Amino acid sequence: MSLLIENTVCLVNGAIFELSQSMFHYEKAKLLNRINFK
């Protein structure tokens, strides 16, 4: 049971990390586009 919980926590942390990475890249791309299209 505890192993399952640990695996779930790892998966959730990984998903949150992936999401924050993609959000960061999205914001950066948006900023770059704004600079380029002035």
DSSP file (Angstrom, degrees, kcal/mol; ACC not computed):
  #  RESIDUE AA STRUCTURE BP1 BP2  ACC     N-H-->O    O-->H-N    N-H-->O    O-->H-N    TCO  KAPPA ALPHA  PHI   PSI    X-CA   Y-CA   Z-CA
    1    1 A M     >        0   0    0      0, 0.0     4,-2.0     0, 0.0     5,-0.2   0.000 360.0 360.0 360.0 -46.0    0.0    0.0    0.0
    2    2 A S  H  >  +     0   0    0      1,-0.2     4,-2.5     2,-0.2     5,-0.2   0.862 360.0  55.5 -65.5 -33.6    2.7    2.5    0.9
    3    3 A L  H  > S+     0   0    0      2,-0.2     4,-2.5     1,-0.2    -1,-0.2   0.902 106.4  51.0 -64.0 -40.1    4.6    1.7   -2.3
    4    4 A L  H  > S+     0   0    0      2,-0.2     4,-2.4     1,-0.2    -2,-0.2   0.910 110.3  48.9 -62.0 -43.3    1.5    2.6   -4.3
    5    5 A I  H  X S+     0   0    0     -4,-2.0     4,-2.6     2,-0.2    -2,-0.2   0.915 110.8  50.5 -64.2 -42.8    1.2    5.9   -2.4
    6    6 A E  H  X S+     0   0    0     -4,-2.5     4,-2.3     1,-0.2    -2,-0.2   0.916 111.0  48.7 -61.4 -43.0    4.9    6.6   -3.1
    7    7 A N  H  X S+     0   0    0     -4,-2.5     4,-2.5     2,-0.2    -1,-0.2   0.904 111.4  49.9 -62.5 -41.6    4.4    5.9   -6.8
    8    8 A T  H  X S+     0   0    0     -4,-2.4     4,-2.8     2,-0.2    -2,-0.2   0.914 110.1  50.1 -63.7 -43.3    1.4    8.1   -6.9
    9    9 A V  H  X S+     0   0    0     -4,-2.6     4,-2.8     1,-0.2     5,-0.2   0.910 110.9  49.9 -61.3 -42.4    3.2   11.0   -5.2
   10   10 A C  H  X S+     0   0    0     -4,-2.3     4,-2.4     2,-0.2    -2,-0.2   0.920 112.0  47.8 -61.8 -44.2    6.1   10.6   -7.7
   11   11 A L  H  X S+     0   0    0     -4,-2.5     4,-2.5     2,-0.2    -2,-0.2   0.920 113.4  47.2 -62.7 -44.9    3.7   10.6  -10.6
   12   12 A V  H  X S+     0   0    0     -4,-2.8     4,-2.6     2,-0.2     5,-0.2   0.926 112.8  48.6 -64.9 -45.2    1.8   13.7   -9.3
   13   13 A N  H  X S+     0   0    0     -4,-2.8     4,-2.4     1,-0.2    -1,-0.2   0.901 112.2  50.0 -61.1 -40.7    5.1   15.6   -8.6
   14   14 A G  H  X S+     0   0    0     -4,-2.4     4,-2.7    -5,-0.2    -2,-0.2   0.906 111.0  48.7 -63.0 -42.3    6.3   14.7  -12.1
   15   15 A A  H  X S+     0   0    0     -4,-2.5     4,-2.5     2,-0.2    -2,-0.2   0.908 111.9  48.6 -65.2 -42.3    3.1   15.9  -13.6
   16   16 A I  H  X S+     0   0    0     -4,-2.6     4,-2.6     2,-0.2    -1,-0.2   0.905 112.2  49.8 -63.8 -41.3    3.2   19.2  -11.7
   17   17 A F  H  X S+     0   0    0     -4,-2.4     4,-2.4    -5,-0.2    -2,-0.2   0.938 111.6  47.9 -62.4 -47.5    6.9   19.6  -12.7
   18   18 A E  H  X S+     0   0    0     -4,-2.7     4,-2.5     1,-0.2    -2,-0.2   0.912 112.8  49.5 -58.2 -44.3    6.0   19.0  -16.4
   19   19 A L  H  X S+     0   0    0     -4,-2.5     4,-2.5     1,-0.2    -2,-0.2   0.919 111.4  47.3 -63.8 -45.1    3.1   21.5  -16.2
   20   20 A S  H  X S+     0   0    0     -4,-2.6     4,-2.3     2,-0.2    -1,-0.2   0.878 112.1  51.5 -66.4 -36.4    5.2   24.2  -14.6
   21   21 A Q  H  X S+     0   0    0     -4,-2.4     4,-2.4     2,-0.2    -2,-0.2   0.938 112.4  44.7 -62.8 -47.2    8.0   23.7  -17.2
   22   22 A S  H  X S+     0   0    0     -4,-2.5     4,-2.3     1,-0.2    -2,-0.2   0.873 112.9  51.2 -68.0 -36.1    5.5   23.9  -20.1
   23   23 A M  H  X S+     0   0    0     -4,-2.5     4,-2.7     2,-0.2    -1,-0.2   0.914 110.3  50.3 -63.7 -42.0    3.8   27.0  -18.5
   24   24 A F  H  X S+     0   0    0     -4,-2.3     4,-2.3     1,-0.2    -2,-0.2   0.929 112.4  45.8 -61.4 -46.5    7.2   28.6  -18.1
   25   25 A H  H  X S+     0   0    0     -4,-2.4     4,-2.5     2,-0.2    -1,-0.2   0.875 112.1  52.4 -64.9 -37.3    8.1   27.9  -21.7
   26   26 A Y  H  X S+     0   0    0     -4,-2.3     4,-2.4     2,-0.2    -2,-0.2   0.928 110.8  46.3 -64.1 -46.1    4.7   29.2  -22.9
   27   27 A E  H  X S+     0   0    0     -4,-2.7     4,-2.4     2,-0.2    -2,-0.2   0.905 113.2  50.1 -62.8 -41.3    5.1   32.5  -20.9
   28   28 A K  H  X S+     0   0    0     -4,-2.3     4,-2.5     2,-0.2    -2,-0.2   0.912 111.4  48.1 -63.8 -43.1    8.7   32.9  -22.3
   29   29 A A  H  X S+     0   0    0     -4,-2.5     4,-2.6     2,-0.2    -1,-0.2   0.894 110.8  51.4 -64.4 -40.2    7.5   32.3  -25.9
   30   30 A K  H  X S+     0   0    0     -4,-2.4     4,-2.1     2,-0.2    -2,-0.2   0.914 111.3  47.9 -62.2 -43.2    4.6   34.8  -25.4
   31   31 A L  H  X S+     0   0    0     -4,-2.4     4,-2.1     2,-0.2    -2,-0.2   0.915 111.9  49.4 -64.1 -44.1    7.1   37.4  -24.1
   32   32 A L  H  X S+     0   0    0     -4,-2.5     4,-2.6     1,-0.2    -2,-0.2   0.905 110.3  51.0 -62.5 -42.0    9.5   36.8  -27.0
   33   33 A N  H  X S+     0   0    0     -4,-2.6     4,-2.1     1,-0.2    -1,-0.2   0.900 108.6  51.9 -62.1 -40.6    6.6   37.1  -29.5
   34   34 A R  H  < S+     0   0    0     -4,-2.1    -1,-0.2     1,-0.2    -2,-0.2   0.899 112.0  46.2 -62.9 -40.7    5.6   40.4  -27.9
   35   35 A I  H >< S+     0   0    0     -4,-2.1     3,-1.0     1,-0.2    -2,-0.2   0.910 113.5  49.2 -67.5 -42.1    9.1   41.7  -28.3
   36   36 A N  H 3< S+     0   0    0     -4,-2.6    -2,-0.2     1,-0.2    -1,-0.2   0.830 109.7  50.8 -67.6 -33.2    9.4   40.5  -31.9
   37   37 A F  T 3<        0   0    0     -4,-2.1    -1,-0.2     1,-0.2    -2,-0.2   0.179 360.0 360.0 -97.5  19.3    6.1   42.0  -33.1
   38   38 A K    <         0   0    0     -3,-1.0    -1,-0.2    -5,-0.1    -2,-0.1   0.505 360.0 360.0 -71.6 360.0    6.7   45.5  -31.8
